[in-house]
Amino acid sequence: MALSFTKMHGLGNDFVVLDGTRTPIALDVHAARALADRHFGVGCDQILIVDPPRRANADFGYRILNSDGSESGQCGNGARCFARYVREQGLTDKTLITVDVFDGQMTIETLDAAAHRYRVALAIPAFEPARIPLTGFNQARSYRLKNVAGRPLTFAALAVGNPHAVLRVKDVETAEVGLIGPALEAHPAFVQRVNVGFMQVVARDHVRLRVYERGAGETLACGSGAAAAAIAGIEAGDLDAHVRVDLPGGRLEVDWAGRDEFVYLSGPAERVFDGKLVLS
Ligand SMILES: N[C@@H](CCC[C@H](N)C(=O)O)C(=O)O
């Protein structure tokens, strides 16, 4: 049996995209890991599956699997690639699509089809610890853990469909991403693990960011991480409502008008190649 796929990326955060609208796609942890493996498989940070909608008002369903086989409720860079994919595969010609994600819905707008730029209304951020989920704390602007990889750590925490911790650093280049990232990702306070962002504030409308992603390690860009970092900075009073986020793979734009509002993420979506997997 052969399975068609498309390799895509958003600022180097790379994906294998599969169409599950015609034939249902079930990938267990082992199959997902094998597909995402950069040496023995196609290789990617995440696998994105386009599903039929789960609710009457949606156009599609969206499943996201990390390279370690775990499932996530959100992938911002993937959402832009998703929109490009469904249009180019002829699955829709809409310029505004509504997509069912794990625990909600998001809309994705084509800003410029020729330049492949998209804007995603990602989620209304959640700050309540139970919704992140983060245990052992009451809701606060910042949280402190005494010992993460031997260091005391202060961070903001929120969910935008998936969980994020955001740490402030002086310089993203020298941030201890490889040490703190995996230690906080797996800290027992985050019962479903967490994506860990390291944010350097450059100006009120500009940050630099690196993200150690849950289930994938450090990536060249993380869309939901960019949104979470901008929100954390806006909540702290250090950033304005429009933020340019520079990641190792390039720039994303985030807009957030405040509590109870959707956060918007804008950026590119690139198609790399199409292929066929022969499944034994
Ligand atoms: N690359 C993503 C986030 C993918 C999921 C994440 N690793 C998680 O487990 O929540 C993005 O662009 O948002």
The ligand as an ORCA input file, in Angstrom:
! r2SCAN-3c Opt
* xyz 0 1
  N       5.483     23.567     16.081
  C       4.265     23.903     16.660
  C       3.834     23.255     17.930
  C       3.706     21.723     17.798
  C       3.134     21.006     18.984
  C       3.949     21.131     20.245
  N       5.252     20.545     20.149
  C       3.151     20.501     21.392
  O       3.411     19.352     21.749
  O       2.257     21.173     21.914
  C       3.763     25.283     16.401
  O       4.168     25.871     15.379
  O       2.914     25.774     17.139
*
